[in-house]
């Protein structure tokens, strides 16, 4: 009898290096109850600015805390060849540090070029980047929404987000080896064209914005109630199933939730609550 071999899909691993909104938790100048609690409790209550890494190779966003992330999680940034950027806010894109990827600041980068991908608004907000001195070491690729691009082993489709009306912001559908991730922050409820693309894509893992905590937002960010609405929309469309993993990420102190409170609320509603260093495999 012939043996039937079932082909296993590749595993996609996403580690969230930073889970905070722009101010971080605790905020550097803030003594609100959430920030004071974070200072006392430490651990998962401490949140740095938003960044993730896929399969230890592909960075999503490069905030001002990226250097800290490289030290905390033992990531050799000189080996990274690809960074995918969601939008130009400095808590997601801090190009000043990328300027150090050249001699005399970095000799390990000689002979290699780092590829940065994202919306054309990166050029609008940072027309000087990369500087002439860095152009042999960093190259920026400006993407258009609703096109699919190859980045190493990944296939990446940028979708227009609803976040800052002044410039284009993206969320992403990221595919590798038959697995698909929706990376959905920073954004409120998606524009209809973006949502239609989500509805028509089977997703194995979904990252939702939970900046507003339990509160409703939907315009520029999301809260838990907004995330429930969007998840129910996805379920009705059939693009997620009982095996899809839902993760809440990107929290502000204005959301007024400790990590313990977020974790409880998330669990009660079928979500996982991210913290700095959180890893999900699917």
N, C-alpha and C positions, 0 to 999 in steps of 0.2 A: 504494500500500500504506500502510495506517495505521501511524504510528510508535508503537512501544510505549515508553513512558517509565517506567522503574523508579523508584519513589519511594525516595529515600534517607532512611534513618533519621537523626534528629538525632545529633550527636556529643555524648557526655557526657565532660567532662574533669574529672578529680579531681586536685587538687594536695594532697599531704600536707604540711602546714606543720610539724607536730611528730610525732615517731614514738616518743617515750619513754614509759615508765611514770612513776609519780608522782615518783620521785627524780631523773629526768633522767639523762643520761649525758654527762659525768661527774656523779655525785652531788655535791651542794654540799659535803658533809662527808666524802666517801668517797675513800680512797686504795687501793681494791682494784685488782688488775691491769687489769681492763677500764677502770676510770675513769682510772687513770694513763696507760694507752695512749691513751685518747681525748684527754686533755690534751696529750700529746706530738704526736699525729698530726693532730688537728683534722679539718677537712673533714667527710666523711660519718660520722666516728666521733662527732661531737657531735650529741646528740639532745635536743630540747626536748619539752615535754609535748604530749600528743596533740591534734591539731586538723587538720581538712581543709576544703577549699573546693571546691564543685562549680560549674563554669562561671563562676568568678570572682564568683559572686553569693550562693551559699547556704553558710553556714558550718555545719560539724558540730563541736560542742563549742566551749567558750570557756574555756580554762584560764588559769592565771596568766601563762603565756607568750604570750598572745594579743597583747599590746601589742608584744612583740618581733617576732612574726610579721608584724604590720602594717607595721613598719619594714623588716624584712628582705626582704619580698616585695612591697612597695609597694602594699599593699591599703588603700584608703580606707574605713575602717570606717564612716564617717558615711554612706556610700552603701549599706551592707548593711542589708537589711530583714528578713532571716530567719536565725535561728540554731536548729539542731536539736541538742538535748542528749541524750546517751545515759544519763547518770546523775549523781547529785549529788556524787561525789568531786571535790575541788577541782582535781585535775589534768585534769578534764574540764569543770567548771563553777565559775567564779570570779565570782559575781555582783557582788562589790564593785566591780570595774572597770566593770560595766555601769551602776552608779549615777552614773558621770561623764558619762553621755549626757544632760546637761541643763545649762542655764545655772546658775551662771557657769562651769562646767567645759567646756561645749561649746555654742557658739552655732550651729554648722552643723546641729544636730539640731532646731532650732526648727521646729514645724509638721509634724514627721514622727514616726512611732512605730515602734520596732524590735519585731518579733515573735519571741518565744522559745518554743520548743515542746519538750515532753519529758514524762517520767513524773510522776505526782502526787507522787512522793517529793521532787521539787524543792521543793514547797510545805511538805512535812513537815520537810525539813532547813533550809530558808531561809524560814520563815514571814514574815519581815520584808521579803522582796523581792517586787516592787519597793517601795521606800519611798514614802510619800505624795507626796514631792516629785518622784519619778521616774515616776509613773503615767501622765503624759501623753506620756512618751517611750519607755517600755518596757512591753510587755504580754506576760504569760506565758499560754500556752495549754497546759492539762494534758491529755495524751492517754491513751487506754486502749489496751492491747495488742490486737492482731489486728483493729483497725479501720484503714481506709485514709483518709488525710487529704490534701487538696490544699494545697500550699505553692508559690505562684507556678506555675511550669511543672512542678513536681514532684508526683508522687503517692508518698506516704510511708506505709509500713506498719510500725508498731513491733511488735517481737516480744519477748516476755519473755526476758531473758538469764539465765544462771546465773553470778552474779558476787558479789554481796553480799547475804546472806540478810536483812539488816536492813531493806532497802528495795528498791523496784522499780527494775530496771535494764533498759534496752532495747538491742537491736541493731535494725538497720533493713533493710528492702527498699525501695530508692528507684528509682523509674521516671521516665524522661523520654523522650518521643518514641520509645517502643518499646524503649529500652535499660533494662536493669535491673542495679542494683548491690546486692550484699549487703554491708553494712557490719557486720562481725562482731566488734567488740571494744568494750568489755571483756566477755569471757565465756569460760567453759569450754564443755563440750559442752552444747548447747541442750536445754531441756526438750522433751519429745516433741511437744507441740502446736506449738511454734515450728519444730521440725525438719520437721514435716509440711508446714507452709506453705512452707518453703524447698524441700522436695522437689517441691512442686507449682508452682514458679515457675521459668521458664527464666531463667537468670542469664548476663549478659554479662561481669560482673566480680565477683570475690569477694575481699573483704578478710578475712584471718584474723588472729587474735591469735597472736603468737609470743613473748609475755612470757617464757616459761620456756626459751627457746632450744631446745636439742636434748632437754631433759628432758620427761618426761610430766607433765601436770597434769590438765587436763580438768574440774577442780572449779570454779575461779574464773577461771582463765586457760587458755591453751593453749601447748603446745610444738610443735615441728616434727612429731614423731610423731603427736600428736593431730590436727594439721592434715591429715596424710596420711590418717588414718582418716576424717575428716569429708569430705575431698575424694572419697575412694573411695565413701563413702555417696552423695554427690551424683551421682557418675558412674553408680552403679548405679540411681539413681532417674531418670536421664535429664534432670535439670534443668540440667546443664552439658554442654558439648560441646568439640570440639577447638579452638574459637575462644574459649572462655571464658578470661579472664585471671585468674590467681590471684596475689594480692599478700600478702606477709607484713609485718605492721605491729605496732607497739606492743611495743617490746623493753625489757627491764630489764637492768641490770648483773648481776642474779642469773641471767640466762640464760647468762652467761659466754661470749658470742660477740662478737668484734669485727664491724664491718660486713663486712670482707673475708671472715671466716669464715661469717657469715650468708649473704652473697651466694653463696658457693661451695656451701653446703649447700642453699640454695634452688634454685639452678640445677640441681644434680644430681637434684632431685626435681620439677622442672617448675613452680617458683614464681619470682616476682620478689621481690627484697628491697627494701623501701622504705627511704628515708633522708629526712632533712628537706629539703623542696623537691622530692621525687620527684613526677612527674606521669604519669598514665596517661590515655589517650584510647581510647574504644571506641564 
